[in-house]
Every structure is written in structure tokens, then in C-alpha cells.
């Protein structure tokens, strides 16, 4: 059965965070922007999801964390006053941990068909991908998961090398392969990022347990599907006429029924960014959304220079590839960098024609990187 599981640059203005005595703690930026890196680890082409699908998940995170989701108006009137915009937003990283330009996405072809929740996906040594600096990036690993697992997340304070969120590729985002079924609104990631921001399941993971948030009603356990309001359950408390908050992102309801965080959940998340003891405070000083500052080429393996060539060079409109049988570029992802290290274009090289259109680039010197990791060295070309 499908299930959601877990493990265990800023704008002006301020958020005021209250402590347990109702007093104001140190102010935070009005909008907190979290840099994100997506590690796509694929066994086949279907799992190698598109950049558009990745972007749709970033859009879903921003909408749902800020009450910009269209279905917010369908929250029952009894709970609507409790709904909160968190003022937390997400953006794909522009600069990697070494200061080089990035589109915020890494890709790796793997011989592992399905991953479990043992965190091996987070280690290069196990065939996965090591996390980028988890003080400054939200790491999301996207791949195929086993046993009906949709995703899982670490909580604040987890070991740095495993800190982040893992999501199954076909429930990641709202477009592409993810636009089908009952988990098609990108809310699996919303739920799991909620855990990464210190939110607990509404039922506290035990019968009638506590999620340590005052404005979420007690509930016996998790909900499935799309319950009808009110979802009454007197096992926990009889003094709850509005029933359970099954439309909260921290339940297990279908995506179509998950619609809100509460004011209390917002406060709990924002406390992570406080100056003195916030476990995610260093995220506020991340350089990941700034301009790249390292324009040197990373170390590359020894690959004969003649193994792959582009022509014509200089080029006006279309690059053609000449390569050996073991380094076919067709069908591979590429990134084009300008001479100053900025990402100028990204996409997939035509597999049928083995060509790449550069018509939209401005005249100048460029560097083309093809494939996963250091599979093929950067190739320079001149656009005129």
C-alpha cells in the first residue's frame, strides 16, 4: 500500500517569533528562502525526470507553504482561521558548495533499481550521491523507492551526511510522470519537508499522541484517502466538535485533501531559524542563491581529448558531435556555461540526430558539459 513515511538571499521585513511565554524572540527576515539541490538518481530513462517536473515541485512547495494553493478556499470554515502562510520559500541553488555555477540539479545513473529507507541513497560509496553542505542546502534525493514508500525525511539535528528528504520520482512535482494518481500535487514533498522543518505527524506517531502544536486537534491515528468533514473521533477527546484536521499537510490524506499548515506549525518551523539556538539558522547565511564566484574547472578524469569533438567550431546554429562508441552524447543531459562560469543553457542532447542547437546563445566563448558527474570533460566552443 502506498504510504508516506519518515525517519526519524533574503528580503526585507521581519517575522516575530514568540517563545513559550508569549514574548517576542529575535526577529527573522520576512521571507526565508531555502536553497535546494535535487539529486536525481535513476535506473532508467523514466526515472530521470525532466527539469520541468523538478520546477513543478519547487512551485508546489512555495504555493503550499504560503497559502497560495488554489484549494485553500475549500478548507472547512472551522479550521480556516488557523491556516497559515509560513513565509518560507524554496529556490533551486545557483551556486554549488565549491562556488561554481549550478542549476540546482544533479543527475546520476545507477545500477540500483529501487532504494529503501536505509539512507544508502545519500552516500556515493553505496551508489547514491553525497549530500551538499546540509547547513546551507536542503538536499532532496529523487529516485525509485521500494515497498510502496513515497518518501521519508530527517529531522533537525540529524547527522549532516544524512540530513535531507528522499522522494519517489513519480510523486515528485505536479507535471511529467508525477501528474497522475492520488499523489499528483507535489504534497508528498510538502509533507516530508515539513518533517525536515521539525513538524511531527498530527497523532504523534502513537495512539492519541501529541504533535507538540497547540492548534492541531488530537487524533487517534493517520487518515487515508479523502475523509468527509467533520471527521469525528471521540477516542482521544470528546470535546472536539470539529473532529480531526485531515486536511493538514502532516496527515496521510491524499494530495487532493491536504491543504494547510496551522499558525502553531508555522511558529514551530520558524523557530528553527532563530539566531541563538535555531538548528537551521545557518541556512540564512547560505551563498547558494548568490552569484557563482569560482570560475575554475573541476578536476576531471583522464579522458583522451579525441574521444569526443564538436563541429563546426565556431558555430552559428547547430553543434554536431563526433565521438567513440563508448561516449555517445545523444540522449544525455548537458549544461552550457558562459566564459564567466554562469549557466547559459541546459537540456538533453538530441538522441536521434546527435546534435545540439545553440541558436539562442549570444556570441562568445562557451563550455559544454555532458553527462553525469565527470563522465565527459568540458568542451569549449565559440558561438558567432
N, C-alpha and C positions, 0 to 999 in steps of 0.2 A: 504494500500500500504506500502511496506517496505520502511523504511526511516532511515537515520542516524540523530540523534538529539543530542543536548547538552543543559545544563542549563548554563543558565549562564556557598672498597679499590681501589685505583686509580693508573693508570700507569703514567710514567714519561713523560715529554714534556709539551708544553703549547699550549693553544688556545689563540689567540689575539682577543679581542672583541673591536670593535670601538664604540665610543659614537656618538652622533648626529653631532659632529663637525669633525668626521673622525679621532679623536685622539684615541690612544690605552688606554683602561681601564686596570684594573688589570688582569694579566694572569690567565687562568684556566688550569687545567690538560688537557693533550692532549686528553684523553678519560675519559668521565664522565660515571660512571657505576651506574645505579639507582637500588637499591634493590626493589624487587617486592614481594608482597604477594597476592596470589589468593584465594579469599573466594568463594568456590563453595557451593551454596545453592540450593538444589534440592528437587523437589516434588516426582519424580520417578527416577528409575534407569537410564533412558535415559539421564536425565539432569545431572546425577552425572558423569560428563565427566572424561575421563581417564587422568592419568598423562602424557601419551604420547601426548594427544591433548593439554594439558597445555604447554608442552615443545615446541610443534609446533608453539604456539602463541609467545613465547619468541623468537624463531628463526625468525619468521616473523617480529617482532618488530626490531630486530637487523639488519636484512637484509635491510628492507625498510628505516630505519633511517640512513643507512650508504652506500647507493647506491650499495648494494650487491645483490639486486633483479635481477634476470636473465633478466627481460624485460626492464631494464633501457636503453638498446640499441635501443628500439623502440620509445623512446621519439622523437618527431619531432626535426629536426636539429635547427629550430628557437629557441627552448626552452632548448635544451640540455646544452648549455653553462651556463645556470642559475641553473642547477641541483646541489644539494649539499649533501655531506655526513656530517651529523650533528656532528659526533664523540660522540654521546650519545648512550650508550648501556644499556641493561637491563639484570638482573640476578635474579633468584629466591633467596629469602633470605635463609641464612644458620642458622641464629640466630634470635629468636623471641624477642619481646620487653623486656622479663624477662631474656634474656641471655641464654635461653635453645635452644638446637638443634631443627631445623625445616627443612622440605623440601620445605618451602615456599608456602605450600598449606594447607588451612583449608577446612573442609567439614562439612556441617550441613544439616540434613534432615528437611524439612519444611512442614507445613500443608498448606502453601500458594502456589497455583498453578501458579499464574502469578503476577509479580510485575509491578508497574507503575513507573513514574519518580518523585515520591514524596519523594524519599530518605529513605523510611521506611526500605528498604533492608540494610541500613547502621547502623541499630540500633537493638541490641539484644532485647530490650524491645518491638519492633514491630515484632519480629520473624526473624529478619535478623541477621547480625553479626557486632559488633562494629569494627571500623577501628583500625588497629595497628597504632602506633605513626606516624602521617602523615608528620612529619618533617623528618623522617628517612626511610619511606617506601612509595612506590607507591602502594596503595590499589586498587585492581581490584575485583569487585564483579561479579560473573558469575551465571546467573540463567535464568529462563524463563521470558520474558517481554511481556507486553500486547500491543495491538493496533498497531502491525507492527513495534514497536520500536526496533531498532537494538542495540542502546547503547546511553549513554549520559555521560557527564563529567563535573567536576567542573573546574573553572579557578583558577589560583594562587590567594591567598588571601581569598578563601572560608573558612567558619568555619571548624576548624580542624576535627570535628566529621563527616563531610560530604565530606571531600576532597578526591577525587579519581575518578575512572572510573567504570561504570557499562556496561556490555556487555551481549548480549543474548547468551545462551550456544551453539546454533547451528551455530553461525558465529564467534565463538571464536577459533582461530587457523586455521590450514590447513589440519589436519588429523582427523580421527574419525568421529563423527557426523557432523563436520564442513566442510568436504571435498566435499560439493555438492552446486549447485546453483551459483548465480552470486556474492555471498559474501563469497567466499571459499578460499581467500588468506590471511586471518587474517588482512585485511586492515580496517575493522571497528574499531578494537582496535588501529591501527596506527592513524587513523583519530581522535579518541577520546583522545588518549594520546597526540596528537598534541594540542588539546584544553587544556589539563592539563598542557602543556608546553607553554600556552599563545597564541596559534595561533587562529585566527578568521577565519570564513568562508570567502572565496575569495570575496564574494559580500557584506561582512559586515553586513549581515542579513537584509539589506534594498535594494531596487532597486538601482543599481549602487553605492552601498556603498563602504566603504574602509575597507580593512583588515589591514591597518596600516603597510603594507610592500610594499616597492617601486618597487620591481621587479616582482610582480604578476600583470598581466594586469587587468584593470577594467572589471567587467562583470555584466550583468543585474541581474542574479539570479543564482540558482544552476542548474547543469546539471544532467540528468539521463542517465542510460544505458551507451553506448559507442559511443559518437559523433565522427564524422569524422573530421580530421584536414584539413583546418582551420575551427574552429567553430566561424564564423563571427557574430558579433552583434554590429551594429552601434548605438544602442540606448544610450550607455554610452559614447563612443568616436569614432569618425571616423578615428582617427589617430592610428589605431591598426590593421595593416595588418595581423598579426599573429593570431588574434582572441583570444578566451578565453583559459585559461590554464586548460582545463577539465581533464588533466591527473595528476593534483596536488592532493595530498592526502587530501586537505582541501575543495575539491568539493564533490558532492554527486554521482559521477560516480560509475559504477560497479567496483568491485575489479580488474577485468582484465584490466581496463583502468586507474586506479590510480597508479602512478609510481614514483612520485618525490616530494621533498621539494626544495625550492629555497635557494640561498645564503642569501637573506634577511630574510626568515623564520628561517634559521639556526641561524643568528645573534640574532633574537628576542628570540629564545628559550634559547640560551646560556647566554643571559643577566640575566636570572633568577638565575644563579649560581654565580653571582658576589658577592664579599665579603661584600660590604657595604650595599647594598640595594636589593640584589637578593632574591626574595621570596622563592626560593628553595635552597638557599645556604647551609642550614643545612644538606641537603641530602649528601653533600660531606664528612661530618664527621660521617655518619651513621656507626654503628658497625654491621649492619645486614648481611654483607658479610664476617665478620670475624669468627673466631672460637668461639663456644659456651664457656661461662665462668660460667654458673650456672648449676651445676650438681645435684641440689636438685630436688625432685619430687614435682610437683604442688599439691596443696590441692585437695583432691578427696572426693566425697560424700561417705556417709556411705553405703557400699555395702558388704553384707556378703562374707567373704573370700571363703566360699564353693560354691558360686554361679557359679564360672567358674574355671576349672582346666585344666592344660595341662599335657600330659603324652606321652611317658616316659620322665622323667626328672631326670638325664641328658639325652640328646638326641643326636643321631648321624645324622639322616637324616630328619625325619618327626615328627612333633608335632601333636598330636591328642587332641581334645577338649572334655571336659565333662562339661555340663552346664545345667542350668534350662531352662525351655521353654521360659522364658521372656528375656533371654540373649544369644540367638543363635549367635555365631560369624560368621557362614558361610555367605559369600557374603559381609561382612563388610571390610572396609579398615583397614589396620594395618600399624604400624611403629615399627621397632625393633631398640632399642638403645643399644649401647655397654656400658660397665660399666663406661666409661668416659663421657657419655652423647652424643656421636656422633651418628647420624643416620646411621644405618648399612644396612637396607633394608626397602622397603615399597611396598605395593601392595594390593591385595584383597584376602582374605581367600577363599579357595575353598568351594563353597556352596554345591556342590554335596557330597563331601567326608568329609567336615568339618575338613580339615587337612591343615597343612602349612609346606612346605618344607624349611628346614634350612640348607640344604646340603652345600650351598656355603659359609656359615659363618665360620670364623676362630674359633678355640676352645676358650672358655672363658665364662664369665658371661654376660647375656643379659637381657633386659627388653622389654616386648612386650606390646604395647598399641593398643587396639582395639576399633573401633567405633568413634563416633563423640563427640567432647568435652570430658567430663569426664564420658561418658556413661559406660565404663568398666575400672576398675583400671588397673595399670600396673602389669603385671605378670612376675616374674623372672624365668629364666631357664638357664641351663648350657649346652653349646654345647661342645662335645668332639670329 
